[in-house]
Amino acid sequence: MNFNDERLKVVGIGGTMRQGSASLGALRRALEASAEAGADTELLDLRELNLPMYEPGRPLGEFGPKVERLVEAVRGADALLISTGAYHGTLAGVTKNALDFIQFLSKDERPYLDERVVGLISTAGGDQAATNANQAMVHAVHALRGIVAPLMVGIPKAWQRFENGDIADEGYAERLDMLGRLVVELAGKLGSGHSRYEATAGIAV
Ligand SMILES: Cc1cc2nc3c(=O)[nH]c(=O)nc-3n(C[C@H](O)[C@H](O)[C@H](O)COP(=O)(O)O)c2cc1C
């Protein structure tokens, strides 16, 4: 999908530090659907990025290229997909730490997640925690001024729904596809994001 002749950009952030992470597999699936819907996509695998802990007051340049990549990717995104494993009834620390770095966007023209649509995904071992983790992320995304997509995917009993890190449950795969398409559609309708600012030479419309 395009806005002002530019392809929309969807950035996926997620996965845990566990090899074969289910939340990473779920994110990959949704991001593929975004790409099929016409968006440019970028996957930020948190295990691969292996980010340092966020430290208030420390300049961005001191955190190194991986943090800079994260910050730049979020800055350029029209929409995001964020996928976490549910730890102790909420989002995993590795996910929250990644979100903490969005503080570096606080003084941007589009601060934090302003004008960006965010699709949320969680995987859990039991029945309840994926819903709770998604709800916890809703609070974080709202605090960051993002717009939560009105479909969230919480995958309970993830251990029986993934094979080799990929989603193997047709029903949840379809929901992930729907979410991937939805964030592209909503970002297109918002007509927001970097495209709008660039198209108007830096003047917010
Ligand atoms: C430290 C830790 C805490 C967890 N806490 C919960 C929990 O409270 N409820 C639950 O249903 N599953 C819990 N789980 C299981 C994970 O939610 C599940 O394995 C999920 O798929 C993890 O995501 P990942 O596969 O991307 O690593 C926990 C797993 C770990 C390692």
Ligand as a Chemical Component Dictionary entry (heavy atoms), coordinates in Angstrom:
data_LIG
# 
_chem_comp.id                   LIG 
_chem_comp.type                 NON-POLYMER 
_chem_comp.pdbx_formal_charge   0 
_chem_comp.three_letter_code    LIG 
# 
loop_
_chem_comp_atom.comp_id 
_chem_comp_atom.atom_id 
_chem_comp_atom.alt_atom_id 
_chem_comp_atom.type_symbol 
_chem_comp_atom.charge 
_chem_comp_atom.model_Cartn_x 
_chem_comp_atom.model_Cartn_y 
_chem_comp_atom.model_Cartn_z 
_chem_comp_atom.pdbx_ordinal 
LIG C1  C1  C 0 10.453 -16.543 32.875 1  
LIG C2  C2  C 0 9.193  -17.074 32.240 2  
LIG C3  C3  C 0 7.969  -16.718 32.764 3  
LIG C4  C4  C 0 6.787  -17.212 32.196 4  
LIG N1  N1  N 0 5.605  -16.848 32.737 5  
LIG C5  C5  C 0 4.453  -17.321 32.203 6  
LIG C6  C6  C 0 3.194  -16.949 32.755 7  
LIG O1  O1  O 0 3.094  -16.218 33.733 8  
LIG N2  N2  N 0 2.078  -17.455 32.189 9  
LIG C7  C7  C 0 2.122  -18.274 31.090 10 
LIG O2  O2  O 0 1.069  -18.686 30.601 11 
LIG N3  N3  N 0 3.310  -18.627 30.528 12 
LIG C8  C8  C 0 4.465  -18.176 31.048 13 
LIG N4  N4  N 0 5.678  -18.510 30.506 14 
LIG C9  C9  C 0 5.694  -19.299 29.255 15 
LIG C10 C10 C 0 5.853  -18.370 28.066 16 
LIG O3  O3  O 0 4.844  -17.375 28.043 17 
LIG C11 C11 C 0 5.797  -19.109 26.732 18 
LIG O4  O4  O 0 6.808  -20.088 26.693 19 
LIG C12 C12 C 0 5.946  -18.136 25.576 20 
LIG O5  O5  O 0 5.730  -18.794 24.377 21 
LIG C13 C13 C 0 7.328  -17.494 25.631 22 
LIG O6  O6  O 0 7.598  -16.794 24.450 23 
LIG P1  P1  P 0 8.766  -17.254 23.488 24 
LIG O7  O7  O 0 8.365  -18.634 22.982 25 
LIG O8  O8  O 0 8.765  -16.217 22.441 26 
LIG O9  O9  O 0 10.016 -17.336 24.287 27 
LIG C14 C14 C 0 6.850  -18.063 31.052 28 
LIG C15 C15 C 0 8.099  -18.404 30.533 29 
LIG C16 C16 C 0 9.269  -17.919 31.115 30 
LIG C17 C17 C 0 10.607 -18.291 30.519 31 
# 
loop_
_chem_comp_bond.comp_id 
_chem_comp_bond.atom_id_1 
_chem_comp_bond.atom_id_2 
_chem_comp_bond.value_order 
_chem_comp_bond.pdbx_ordinal 
LIG C1  C2  SING 1  
LIG C2  C3  SING 2  
LIG C2  C16 DOUB 3  
LIG C3  C4  DOUB 4  
LIG C4  N1  SING 5  
LIG C4  C14 SING 6  
LIG N1  C5  DOUB 7  
LIG C5  C6  SING 8  
LIG C5  C8  SING 9  
LIG C6  O1  DOUB 10 
LIG C6  N2  SING 11 
LIG N2  C7  SING 12 
LIG C7  O2  DOUB 13 
LIG C7  N3  SING 14 
LIG N3  C8  DOUB 15 
LIG C8  N4  SING 16 
LIG N4  C9  SING 17 
LIG N4  C14 SING 18 
LIG C9  C10 SING 19 
LIG C10 O3  SING 20 
LIG C10 C11 SING 21 
LIG C11 O4  SING 22 
LIG C11 C12 SING 23 
LIG C12 O5  SING 24 
LIG C12 C13 SING 25 
LIG C13 O6  SING 26 
LIG O6  P1  SING 27 
LIG P1  O7  DOUB 28 
LIG P1  O8  SING 29 
LIG P1  O9  SING 30 
LIG C14 C15 DOUB 31 
LIG C15 C16 SING 32 
LIG C16 C17 SING 33 
# 
